[in-house]
């Protein structure tokens, strides 16, 4: 079984200023500010599902199961195209302390928005595809990992898509941009930017922005995310090819 691989954006000038008050502060896992965590992904993680995937990005661990297409009365009510249903949940032990309920609903809605534009809904009319994501361990950048893993699971299920949907986030802490932040880093962030995209089509399916940003910082963060998404997308394709050849 192949070990974790990384998908960091192309090297650029490394930030030299500390992100916390301690002048000697460095990232706890030893990464530089523009370096992503090692990523491990595999498909067919759940035998009973139409398709599934498991993703491990640092300490963030997610498993996604896809069921369908299957008959749906709701889909028949709306149109002759398919319907996508997304649900995100967290295990009770995924983190020492975390809010439940409203955040789960937000993540479910954001996952749906990130994926819907990449799925060719016309290929399964009047039926529904259900995507169930479970966060086993919350180690930071949870939503980008969920989106990437769900995209892989949809491909494993044979759902027709325009492209895979990798996702990456950047935290703005003090004056620095920190890519693929951990939970601790997110707890100290002044802002966050996440991009989900279809790299081969150069299309962004979702962009979320929180906090106060300057326009130059937004552009810099977007470039970092898009570069990392492109490389993550290649890793995801390799994962699918390895599974097919295996």
C-alpha positions in Angstrom: 0.0 0.0 0.0 1.4 3.3 -1.0 2.3 5.8 1.7 0.9 9.3 2.0 1.9 11.8 -0.7 1.8 15.6 -0.6 0.4 18.2 -3.0 1.9 21.4 -1.9 1.8 24.4 -4.3 4.9 25.4 -6.2 7.6 26.8 -4.0 7.5 30.5 -3.4 9.1 32.9 -1.0 8.6 31.4 2.5 7.1 33.7 5.1 9.7 34.5 7.7 7.6 36.2 10.3 6.0 34.3 13.2 2.3 33.7 13.0 1.8 33.8 16.8 3.2 36.1 19.4 6.2 33.9 20.1 9.0 35.0 17.7 10.3 31.4 17.6 6.9 29.9 16.6 6.9 27.3 13.9 4.2 25.0 12.7 3.8 22.1 15.1 4.1 19.5 12.4 7.3 21.1 10.9 5.7 22.4 7.7 6.5 25.7 6.2 3.6 28.1 5.8 2.9 27.2 2.1 3.3 23.4 2.6 0.3 21.0 2.7 0.0 18.0 4.9 0.8 14.5 3.5 -2.4 13.0 2.0 -3.4 9.3 1.8 -6.5 8.3 -0.1 -8.1 5.0 -1.2 -11.4 4.0 -2.8 -13.8 1.1 -2.1 -13.6 1.6 1.6 -17.2 0.6 2.3 -18.3 -2.7 0.6 -22.1 -2.1 0.9 -21.9 1.3 -0.8 -22.2 2.0 -4.6 -18.9 3.8 -4.2 -16.7 5.0 -1.3 -13.5 6.6 -0.3 -11.3 7.1 2.7 -9.0 10.1 3.1 -6.4 11.0 5.7 -4.8 14.4 5.5 -2.5 14.7 8.6 -4.8 14.1 11.6 -8.0 14.7 9.6 -9.6 11.4 8.7 -12.8 11.2 6.6 -14.8 8.3 5.1 -17.5 8.9 2.4 -20.1 6.5 1.2 -22.2 7.0 -2.0 -25.5 5.2 -2.6 -27.4 5.3 -5.9 -28.6 6.4 -8.3 -31.9 5.1 -6.9 -35.5 6.0 -7.4 -36.6 9.2 -5.8 -40.1 10.6 -5.6 -38.5 14.0 -4.8 -36.4 14.0 -7.9 -39.5 13.1 -10.0 -41.4 16.1 -8.5 -38.8 18.6 -9.7 -37.5 17.7 -13.1 -36.1 15.0 -15.3 -32.6 15.4 -14.1 -31.1 13.6 -11.1 -30.9 14.9 -7.5 -27.9 15.0 -5.2 -28.3 14.6 -1.5 -25.4 15.3 0.9 -25.1 14.7 4.6 -22.0 15.4 6.7 -21.7 14.0 10.3 -19.0 13.8 12.9 -18.2 11.0 15.3 -18.6 11.9 18.9 -14.9 11.2 19.5 -13.6 13.1 16.4 -12.3 16.0 18.5 -12.1 16.9 22.3 -14.6 19.7 21.9 -16.7 20.7 18.9 -20.1 22.1 18.1 -22.6 19.9 16.5 -26.0 20.5 14.8 -25.8 23.7 12.9 -22.2 23.2 11.7 -23.2 19.8 10.4 -26.0 21.4 8.4 -23.7 24.1 7.0 -21.1 21.5 6.0 -23.8 19.4 4.3 -25.0 22.4 2.3 -21.5 23.5 1.4 -20.6 19.9 0.3 -23.7 19.9 -2.0 -22.8 23.2 -3.5 -19.2 22.2 -4.1 -20.2 18.9 -5.9 -23.4 19.7 -7.7 -21.8 21.7 -10.5 -19.4 18.9 -11.2 -22.0 16.1 -11.6 -23.8 15.5 -14.9 -27.2 15.2 -13.3 -28.9 14.5 -16.7 -27.3 11.0 -16.7 -29.6 9.8 -13.9 -33.0 11.4 -14.4 -35.6 11.1 -11.7 -33.2 9.4 -9.3 -31.2 10.4 -6.4 -27.5 10.0 -5.5 -26.9 10.1 -1.7 -23.5 11.1 -0.3 -22.8 10.4 3.3 -19.6 11.8 4.8 -18.4 10.9 8.2 -15.5 12.7 9.9 -13.7 10.1 12.0 -11.1 12.6 13.3 -11.2 16.4 13.1 -7.6 17.6 12.7 -8.2 20.9 10.7 -9.3 21.8 7.2 -12.2 19.3 7.6 -14.4 20.6 4.8 -11.8 20.6 2.1 -10.9 17.0 3.0 -14.7 16.1 3.0 -15.2 17.6 -0.5 -12.1 15.9 -2.0 -13.0 12.5 -0.4 -16.6 12.8 -1.6 -15.5 13.6 -5.1 -13.4 10.5 -5.1 -16.2 8.4 -3.8 -18.6 9.6 -6.5 -16.0 8.6 -9.1 -15.7 5.2 -7.5 -19.5 4.8 -7.7 -19.3 5.4 -11.5 -21.3 8.7 -11.3 -20.7 10.7 -14.4 -18.8 13.9 -13.6 -17.2 16.8 -15.6 -14.1 16.5 -13.4 -12.9 15.6 -9.9 -13.3 18.3 -7.3 -10.3 18.8 -5.1 -10.5 21.4 -2.3 -7.9 23.3 -0.3 -8.2 26.1 2.3 -5.8 28.8 3.5 -5.9 30.5 6.9 -4.9 34.2 7.3 -3.1 34.5 10.6 -1.6 37.9 11.5 0.1 38.8 8.2 0.7 35.3 6.9 -1.1 32.9 4.7 -1.1 29.3 6.1 -2.2 26.6 3.7 -4.0 23.5 4.8 -4.3 24.6 8.4 -4.6 22.3 11.4 -7.3 22.7 14.1 -4.9 24.7 16.3 -4.0 27.0 13.5 -7.7 27.5 12.6 -8.5 28.5 16.2 -6.0 31.4 15.8 -6.9 32.5 12.3 -8.1 36.0 11.4 -9.7 34.7 8.2 -10.1 31.7 6.0 -10.4 31.1 2.3 -11.5 27.8 0.7 -11.7 26.9 -2.9 -13.2 23.8 -4.5 -12.6 23.5 -8.2 -12.5 21.4 -11.4 -8.8 21.7 -12.4 -9.0 20.3 -15.9 -11.8 22.8 -16.7 -10.3 25.7 -14.8 -13.6 26.2 -13.0 -14.3 27.0 -9.4 -17.3 25.3 -8.0 -17.2 27.1 -4.6 -15.3 29.8 -2.9 -15.9 30.7 0.7 -14.3 33.6 2.5 -14.4 34.5 6.2 -12.8 37.4 8.1 -11.3 40.6 6.8 -9.0 40.4 3.8 -7.2 42.9 1.6 -7.6 42.4 -2.1 -3.9 41.4 -2.7 -4.1 38.8 0.1 -7.2 37.3 -1.5 -5.5 37.0 -4.8 -2.4 35.4 -3.2 -4.5 33.0 -1.2 -6.5 32.0 -4.3 -3.3 31.3 -6.3 -2.0 29.1 -3.5 -5.3 27.2 -3.3 -5.7 26.7 -7.1 -2.1 25.5 -7.4 -2.5 23.0 -4.6 -5.9 21.9 -6.0 -4.3 21.2 -9.3 -1.7 18.9 -7.7 -4.2 17.3 -5.4 -6.4 16.5 -8.4 -3.5 14.6 -10.0 -3.1 12.6 -6.8 -6.8 11.8 -6.8 -6.6 10.6 -10.4 -3.6 8.4 -9.6 -5.6 6.9 -6.7 -8.5 6.0 -9.1 -6.0 4.6 -11.7 -4.3 2.5 -9.1 -7.6 1.1 -7.9 -8.7 0.3 -11.4 -5.4 -1.4 -12.3 -5.3 -3.2 -8.9 
